[in-house]
């Protein structure tokens, strides 16, 4: 019997209704690289005085799995703020409760970053887990542009596949110095200290690592994502190797499907990235077994 991914590989379907899952990560990755580059130029004595960027990040932010209805509402509210209100990628009128959702959410594990002192949701991402009868968003929405050879190499291994999707960071934690208004008018921002602000570029990175950790722990290292063309090169620079999984398509700009072997990416990653990934796995390890049991 042909698997659903092969059946859909050459069929024409609608485009994904979301922007590229990792599109908003690019600025964060670039800023993190720039910060790390400056840190690499300081003397050893100065380096010893500096706290790791990731240590600082975890001092100001919490990473968690959105396992309760209350936490999931926070995830959907961030998505509504970014996709509907800020960028207009989604029709806000379709989500009158201010919670952006779709049919894939009930088949996903959601990760949430929360600002510790204010308890403000700062960003989110989900990992969609396909099954024999459930397609990934990427399979359903890429207009037959997927690489059939790559997809067929995973035929019979859908239990090892997942899609990193709906990654976004709230504008309060992306706004550049001097920006005081959104396109909808003034929005009161939180008052952040300078040391705190330098960790904002890591929110998107931490979200990506969170989804990767979840995929690895769930036994789904074969991950896919829809990306903008420049993003794979940026990911490779921080040690995350990706492979093109299909042709370009147009939706809010040029996008393309990509494949990520999470296990291989972890082995190739710099030590700080790998250490952070392992730390996230340890924190999430207390919750994921219950999720596996619930989905069994």
TAZIKA-V45395 format. One record per residue. N is the residue number from 1. RES is the residue in three letters. PSI is psi in whole degrees, 0 to 359 (999 if undefined). OMEGA is omega as a letter, one per 20 degrees, with the letter a starting at -180 (none if undefined). BURIAL is I if it has 9 or more other C-alpha atoms within 8 Angstrom, else O. Layout:
n=N res=RES psi=PSI omega=OMEGA burial=BURIAL
n=N res=RES psi=PSI omega=OMEGA burial=BURIAL
This chain:
n=1 res=UNK psi=134 omega=a burial=O
n=2 res=UNK psi=139 omega=a burial=O
n=3 res=UNK psi=158 omega=a burial=I
n=4 res=UNK psi=330 omega=a burial=I
n=5 res=UNK psi=325 omega=r burial=I
n=6 res=UNK psi=323 omega=r burial=I
n=7 res=UNK psi=324 omega=a burial=I
n=8 res=UNK psi=353 omega=a burial=I
n=9 res=UNK psi=323 omega=a burial=I
n=10 res=UNK psi=10 omega=a burial=I
n=11 res=UNK psi=153 omega=r burial=O
n=12 res=UNK psi=121 omega=r burial=O
n=13 res=UNK psi=174 omega=a burial=I
n=14 res=UNK psi=158 omega=r burial=O
n=15 res=UNK psi=157 omega=r burial=I
n=16 res=UNK psi=136 omega=a burial=I
n=17 res=UNK psi=0 omega=r burial=O
n=18 res=UNK psi=159 omega=r burial=I
n=19 res=UNK psi=175 omega=a burial=I
n=20 res=UNK psi=136 omega=a burial=I
n=21 res=UNK psi=330 omega=a burial=I
n=22 res=UNK psi=15 omega=a burial=I
n=23 res=UNK psi=320 omega=a burial=I
n=24 res=UNK psi=352 omega=r burial=I
n=25 res=UNK psi=339 omega=a burial=I
n=26 res=UNK psi=314 omega=a burial=I
n=27 res=UNK psi=320 omega=r burial=O
n=28 res=UNK psi=318 omega=r burial=I
n=29 res=UNK psi=317 omega=r burial=I
n=30 res=UNK psi=316 omega=a burial=I
n=31 res=UNK psi=322 omega=r burial=I
n=32 res=UNK psi=318 omega=r burial=I
n=33 res=UNK psi=317 omega=a burial=I
n=34 res=UNK psi=317 omega=r burial=O
n=35 res=UNK psi=316 omega=a burial=O
n=36 res=UNK psi=322 omega=r burial=O
n=37 res=UNK psi=319 omega=r burial=O
n=38 res=UNK psi=322 omega=r burial=O
n=39 res=UNK psi=327 omega=a burial=O
n=40 res=UNK psi=343 omega=a burial=O
n=41 res=UNK psi=350 omega=a burial=O
n=42 res=UNK psi=163 omega=a burial=O
n=43 res=UNK psi=165 omega=a burial=O
n=44 res=UNK psi=321 omega=r burial=O
n=45 res=UNK psi=315 omega=r burial=O
n=46 res=UNK psi=323 omega=a burial=O
n=47 res=UNK psi=323 omega=a burial=I
n=48 res=UNK psi=335 omega=a burial=O
n=49 res=UNK psi=345 omega=a burial=O
n=50 res=UNK psi=138 omega=r burial=O
n=51 res=UNK psi=141 omega=r burial=O
n=52 res=UNK psi=140 omega=r burial=O
n=53 res=UNK psi=320 omega=a burial=O
n=54 res=UNK psi=325 omega=r burial=I
n=55 res=UNK psi=317 omega=r burial=O
n=56 res=UNK psi=318 omega=a burial=I
n=57 res=UNK psi=312 omega=a burial=I
n=58 res=UNK psi=344 omega=r burial=O
n=59 res=UNK psi=333 omega=a burial=O
n=60 res=UNK psi=341 omega=a burial=I
n=61 res=UNK psi=150 omega=r burial=I
n=62 res=UNK psi=139 omega=r burial=I
n=63 res=UNK psi=131 omega=a burial=I
n=64 res=UNK psi=163 omega=r burial=O
n=65 res=UNK psi=131 omega=a burial=I
n=66 res=UNK psi=88 omega=a burial=I
n=67 res=UNK psi=346 omega=r burial=O
n=68 res=UNK psi=162 omega=r burial=O
n=69 res=UNK psi=324 omega=a burial=O
n=70 res=UNK psi=317 omega=r burial=O
n=71 res=UNK psi=323 omega=r burial=I
n=72 res=UNK psi=324 omega=r burial=I
n=73 res=UNK psi=325 omega=r burial=I
n=74 res=UNK psi=319 omega=r burial=I
n=75 res=UNK psi=310 omega=a burial=I
n=76 res=UNK psi=329 omega=r burial=I
n=77 res=UNK psi=321 omega=r burial=I
n=78 res=UNK psi=315 omega=r burial=I
n=79 res=UNK psi=320 omega=r burial=I
n=80 res=UNK psi=316 omega=a burial=I
n=81 res=UNK psi=317 omega=a burial=I
n=82 res=UNK psi=307 omega=a burial=I
n=83 res=UNK psi=326 omega=a burial=I
n=84 res=UNK psi=306 omega=a burial=I
n=85 res=UNK psi=315 omega=a burial=I
n=86 res=UNK psi=309 omega=a burial=I
n=87 res=UNK psi=344 omega=r burial=O
n=88 res=UNK psi=23 omega=r burial=I
n=89 res=UNK psi=333 omega=r burial=I
n=90 res=UNK psi=152 omega=r burial=O
n=91 res=UNK psi=111 omega=a burial=O
n=92 res=UNK psi=331 omega=a burial=I
n=93 res=UNK psi=339 omega=r burial=O
n=94 res=UNK psi=351 omega=a burial=O
n=95 res=UNK psi=70 omega=a burial=I
n=96 res=UNK psi=342 omega=r burial=O
n=97 res=UNK psi=1 omega=r burial=O
n=98 res=UNK psi=21 omega=a burial=I
n=99 res=UNK psi=108 omega=a burial=I
n=100 res=UNK psi=119 omega=a burial=I
n=101 res=UNK psi=163 omega=r burial=O
n=102 res=UNK psi=182 omega=a burial=O
n=103 res=UNK psi=342 omega=a burial=O
n=104 res=UNK psi=346 omega=a burial=O
n=105 res=UNK psi=325 omega=a burial=I
n=106 res=UNK psi=349 omega=r burial=O
n=107 res=UNK psi=19 omega=a burial=O
n=108 res=UNK psi=158 omega=r burial=I
n=109 res=UNK psi=128 omega=a burial=I
n=110 res=UNK psi=135 omega=r burial=I
n=111 res=UNK psi=145 omega=a burial=I
n=112 res=UNK psi=135 omega=r burial=I
n=113 res=UNK psi=129 omega=a burial=I
n=114 res=UNK psi=134 omega=r burial=I
n=115 res=UNK psi=123 omega=a burial=I
n=116 res=UNK psi=305 omega=a burial=I
n=117 res=UNK psi=326 omega=a burial=O
n=118 res=UNK psi=347 omega=a burial=O
n=119 res=UNK psi=31 omega=r burial=O
n=120 res=UNK psi=128 omega=r burial=O
n=121 res=UNK psi=127 omega=a burial=I
n=122 res=UNK psi=335 omega=a burial=I
n=123 res=UNK psi=169 omega=a burial=I
n=124 res=UNK psi=165 omega=r burial=I
n=125 res=UNK psi=159 omega=r burial=I
n=126 res=UNK psi=156 omega=r burial=I
n=127 res=UNK psi=111 omega=a burial=I
n=128 res=UNK psi=130 omega=a burial=I
n=129 res=UNK psi=104 omega=a burial=I
n=130 res=UNK psi=167 omega=r burial=I
n=131 res=UNK psi=187 omega=r burial=O
n=132 res=UNK psi=332 omega=a burial=O
n=133 res=UNK psi=355 omega=a burial=O
n=134 res=UNK psi=122 omega=r burial=O
n=135 res=UNK psi=155 omega=r burial=I
n=136 res=UNK psi=157 omega=r burial=I
n=137 res=UNK psi=319 omega=a burial=I
n=138 res=UNK psi=318 omega=r burial=I
n=139 res=UNK psi=325 omega=a burial=I
n=140 res=UNK psi=339 omega=a burial=I
n=141 res=UNK psi=8 omega=a burial=I
n=142 res=UNK psi=17 omega=r burial=I
n=143 res=UNK psi=41 omega=r burial=I
n=144 res=UNK psi=15 omega=a burial=I
n=145 res=UNK psi=7 omega=a burial=I
n=146 res=UNK psi=151 omega=r burial=I
n=147 res=UNK psi=105 omega=a burial=I
n=148 res=UNK psi=327 omega=a burial=O
n=149 res=UNK psi=316 omega=r burial=O
n=150 res=UNK psi=314 omega=a burial=O
n=151 res=UNK psi=318 omega=a burial=I
n=152 res=UNK psi=335 omega=r burial=I
n=153 res=UNK psi=342 omega=r burial=O
n=154 res=UNK psi=11 omega=r burial=O
n=155 res=UNK psi=131 omega=a burial=O
n=156 res=UNK psi=2 omega=a burial=O
n=157 res=UNK psi=31 omega=a burial=O
n=158 res=UNK psi=335 omega=r burial=I
n=159 res=UNK psi=349 omega=r burial=I
n=160 res=UNK psi=3 omega=a burial=I
n=161 res=UNK psi=155 omega=r burial=I
n=162 res=UNK psi=166 omega=r burial=I
n=163 res=UNK psi=129 omega=r burial=I
n=164 res=UNK psi=124 omega=a burial=I
n=165 res=UNK psi=157 omega=r burial=I
n=166 res=UNK psi=44 omega=r burial=I
n=167 res=UNK psi=126 omega=r burial=I
n=168 res=UNK psi=155 omega=a burial=I
n=169 res=UNK psi=131 omega=a burial=I
n=170 res=UNK psi=145 omega=a burial=I
n=171 res=UNK psi=332 omega=r burial=O
n=172 res=UNK psi=336 omega=a burial=O
n=173 res=UNK psi=13 omega=r burial=O
n=174 res=UNK psi=345 omega=a burial=I
n=175 res=UNK psi=132 omega=r burial=O
n=176 res=UNK psi=161 omega=a burial=O
n=177 res=UNK psi=135 omega=r burial=O
n=178 res=UNK psi=345 omega=r burial=O
n=179 res=UNK psi=124 omega=a burial=O
n=180 res=UNK psi=350 omega=a burial=O
n=181 res=UNK psi=149 omega=r burial=O
n=182 res=UNK psi=178 omega=r burial=O
n=183 res=UNK psi=350 omega=r burial=O
n=184 res=UNK psi=11 omega=r burial=O
n=185 res=UNK psi=186 omega=a burial=O
n=186 res=UNK psi=138 omega=r burial=O
n=187 res=UNK psi=122 omega=a burial=O
n=188 res=UNK psi=125 omega=a burial=O
n=189 res=UNK psi=158 omega=r burial=O
n=190 res=UNK psi=155 omega=a burial=O
n=191 res=UNK psi=107 omega=a burial=O
n=192 res=UNK psi=143 omega=r burial=O
n=193 res=UNK psi=162 omega=a burial=O
n=194 res=UNK psi=315 omega=a burial=O
n=195 res=UNK psi=326 omega=r burial=O
n=196 res=UNK psi=317 omega=a burial=I
n=197 res=UNK psi=330 omega=a burial=O
n=198 res=UNK psi=349 omega=r burial=O
n=199 res=UNK psi=351 omega=a burial=I
n=200 res=UNK psi=326 omega=a burial=I
n=201 res=UNK psi=345 omega=a burial=I
n=202 res=UNK psi=355 omega=a burial=I
n=203 res=UNK psi=310 omega=a burial=I
n=204 res=UNK psi=321 omega=r burial=I
n=205 res=UNK psi=316 omega=r burial=I
n=206 res=UNK psi=324 omega=r burial=O
n=207 res=UNK psi=317 omega=r burial=I
n=208 res=UNK psi=315 omega=r burial=I
n=209 res=UNK psi=325 omega=r burial=I
n=210 res=UNK psi=313 omega=r burial=I
n=211 res=UNK psi=323 omega=r burial=I
n=212 res=UNK psi=319 omega=r burial=I
n=213 res=UNK psi=317 omega=r burial=I
n=214 res=UNK psi=316 omega=a burial=I
n=215 res=UNK psi=316 omega=a burial=I
n=216 res=UNK psi=317 omega=a burial=I
n=217 res=UNK psi=331 omega=r burial=I
n=218 res=UNK psi=0 omega=a burial=O
n=219 res=UNK psi=30 omega=a burial=O
n=220 res=UNK psi=66 omega=a burial=I
n=221 res=UNK psi=346 omega=a burial=I
n=222 res=UNK psi=91 omega=a burial=I
n=223 res=UNK psi=148 omega=r burial=I
n=224 res=UNK psi=159 omega=r burial=I
n=225 res=UNK psi=151 omega=r burial=I
n=226 res=UNK psi=126 omega=a burial=I
n=227 res=UNK psi=156 omega=r burial=I
n=228 res=UNK psi=155 omega=a burial=I
n=229 res=UNK psi=324 omega=a burial=O
n=230 res=UNK psi=343 omega=a burial=O
n=231 res=UNK psi=320 omega=r burial=I
n=232 res=UNK psi=321 omega=r burial=I
n=233 res=UNK psi=322 omega=r burial=O
n=234 res=UNK psi=318 omega=r burial=I
n=235 res=UNK psi=320 omega=a burial=I
n=236 res=UNK psi=327 omega=a burial=I
n=237 res=UNK psi=338 omega=r burial=O
n=238 res=UNK psi=12 omega=r burial=I
n=239 res=UNK psi=16 omega=r burial=I
n=240 res=UNK psi=106 omega=a burial=I
n=241 res=UNK psi=133 omega=a burial=I
n=242 res=UNK psi=154 omega=a burial=I
n=243 res=UNK psi=133 omega=r burial=O
n=244 res=UNK psi=135 omega=a burial=I
n=245 res=UNK psi=16 omega=a burial=I
n=246 res=UNK psi=186 omega=a burial=I
n=247 res=UNK psi=164 omega=r burial=I
n=248 res=UNK psi=152 omega=r burial=I
n=249 res=UNK psi=162 omega=a burial=I
n=250 res=UNK psi=123 omega=r burial=O
n=251 res=UNK psi=109 omega=a burial=I
n=252 res=UNK psi=41 omega=a burial=O
n=253 res=UNK psi=177 omega=a burial=O
n=254 res=UNK psi=130 omega=r burial=I
n=255 res=UNK psi=163 omega=r burial=I
n=256 res=UNK psi=150 omega=r burial=I
n=257 res=UNK psi=142 omega=r burial=I
n=258 res=UNK psi=155 omega=r burial=I
n=259 res=UNK psi=140 omega=a burial=I
n=260 res=UNK psi=122 omega=r burial=I
n=261 res=UNK psi=103 omega=a burial=I
n=262 res=UNK psi=320 omega=a burial=I
n=263 res=UNK psi=316 omega=r burial=O
n=264 res=UNK psi=321 omega=r burial=O
n=265 res=UNK psi=321 omega=r burial=I
n=266 res=UNK psi=316 omega=a burial=I
n=267 res=UNK psi=328 omega=a burial=O
n=268 res=UNK psi=349 omega=a burial=I
n=269 res=UNK psi=152 omega=r burial=I
n=270 res=UNK psi=159 omega=a burial=O
n=271 res=UNK psi=318 omega=a burial=O
n=272 res=UNK psi=321 omega=r burial=O
n=273 res=UNK psi=316 omega=a burial=I
n=274 res=UNK psi=319 omega=r burial=I
n=275 res=UNK psi=318 omega=r burial=O
n=276 res=UNK psi=319 omega=r burial=I
n=277 res=UNK psi=317 omega=r burial=I
n=278 res=UNK psi=324 omega=r burial=I
n=279 res=UNK psi=319 omega=r burial=O
n=280 res=UNK psi=318 omega=r burial=I
n=281 res=UNK psi=321 omega=a burial=I
n=282 res=UNK psi=318 omega=a burial=O
n=283 res=UNK psi=316 omega=a burial=O
n=284 res=UNK psi=341 omega=a burial=I
n=285 res=UNK psi=335 omega=a burial=I
n=286 res=UNK psi=339 omega=a burial=O
n=287 res=UNK psi=324 omega=a burial=O
n=288 res=UNK psi=322 omega=r burial=I
n=289 res=UNK psi=322 omega=r burial=O
n=290 res=UNK psi=327 omega=r burial=O
n=291 res=UNK psi=320 omega=r burial=O
n=292 res=UNK psi=318 omega=a burial=I
n=293 res=UNK psi=321 omega=a burial=O
n=294 res=UNK psi=329 omega=a burial=O
n=295 res=UNK psi=354 omega=a burial=O
n=296 res=UNK psi=999 omega=none burial=O
